[in-house]
C-alpha cells in the first residue's frame, strides 16, 4: 500500500488527526489501529444493544479491512500477501457473522487477529534516520 492509498483509506472511514506527516508504514499501522477500535466499538454497542452504533462500527471496520486488502501486492508479496488476503476475507466474514448473529466471540477473534497482524507489521518498521 502506498502512502496516498493509506492516507485516503484512513480518511475514508472517518479518521481524524494529523496523518499528513506520517510515514507509509505508520499509516498502515493506523489502519490496523482504526480497525481494532471499530471492532471494540461494535462489541461495546452489541453488549449495550445499540444496533445502530454496532452496524456503523462494523461497516467501518470492514471498510478498513477492504482497504488493507486492496493495498496488498499479490505479485510482489507472493505467498505472504495471498495469505493476508485470505485472512482479511476471513475477518470480514466473521464480522458479518458477528453482526447478524450478535456473536461477541467473533468480534474478539477478529480483534485478536488484527492485533497479531499489527504486531508483525510493527516488527518490520523501517528504522528512522538519525536514531
N, C-alpha and C positions, 0 to 999 in steps of 0.2 A: 504494500500500500504506500503510495507516495504521500508527501506532506499535504498536498492540495486535497486529495481524496479523503485523508484522515480528518482534515480540518472541516471539510464540507459534511462528512458523516457526523462528526461531533455536533456541528451546528444544526444539522437536520433533525436531531432528536431533542432539541430544546436546551442544549447545554449552554451555560453562561460562563464568563470568566475570561481571563487573559490566555488565549491559546495561540495568538499570533506569533509569539516568541518561542513557542515550544518546538522541540526537535520532532522530526517524523516519528522517532522511536517513542518519545514521550506522548505524542498524540495518540498512538495506538494503545499505550498504557492507559490513557484517559478514556479511551473507548471501552476497554475492559472494565475499568472502574465504574463508568457510567452504566454499563450493562448490569454489573453487580448491584449497584444502587437501585436500579429499576426493579430487579428481581426482589430485592429486600423490601422495597416499597410495595410491590404486589403481594408479597407474603403478609406484611402487616395489614394491608387492606383486606386480604382474604380472611384473616383472622378476625377482623372487625366487621366483616360482612359488607364492606364498601365495594360493591361491584364496579362502579364507575371508575374509581381510582385504580382498582385491580386491573381492569381492562386496559386503561390508558398506560399503566406501567408495563404490563405485558407487551403491549403493542410497541412501546418504545424500546424495550429490551430486545424484541425480535428485530426491530429496525437496525439496532446497533449490530446485532449478530449478522444480519444481512450485509451490512457494510464491511464488517470484518471479513466475511466470506468473499465479497466482491474484490477485496484488496489482495487476495491470495494470487500468487503467480504459479499456476499449476505446472507450467513447463519448467521454469527455473527451480521451483520449490520441490519438485519431484514427489516422492512418496510422502514426505512430511506434510506438504501442502495438501495433498489428496486426503490424508488422514484428518487434518484440521478441517477441511471442507466437510468430511463425513461427520465429524464431531459437532460442527456448527449445525448441520442438518438435524442431528440427533437432539441437540439442545433446543432447537426451535420446536421440534415435535413434542418434546417434554413440556415446554412452556404452553403449547396449545392444549395438551392434555391437562396440565395443571389448571388452566383457565376453565376448561369445560367440566372437569370433574372435581374442582376445588381440592386439588391434590398438593398439599403443603410439602410433602416429601419430594415431589418432582421439582418444586422450586428450590428446595435445599440442595438437591442433586445438581441442578444447573448452576446454582451459586457456587458450589464447591468446584465444579469443573472449570468455570470461568476463573476462579481464584488460582487453580493449578496452572492453567494456561498463562495467566498474567504473571505468576511467579517465574515460570520458564522464560517468558518474554523479558522480564526484568533481569533475569540472569544473563542474558546476552546483550545487555545495554552497552552501546559503544562508550568508551571512556571519553570523558570531556577533556578538551585541550587545556593544558595548564594545571591538571590535577584532578 
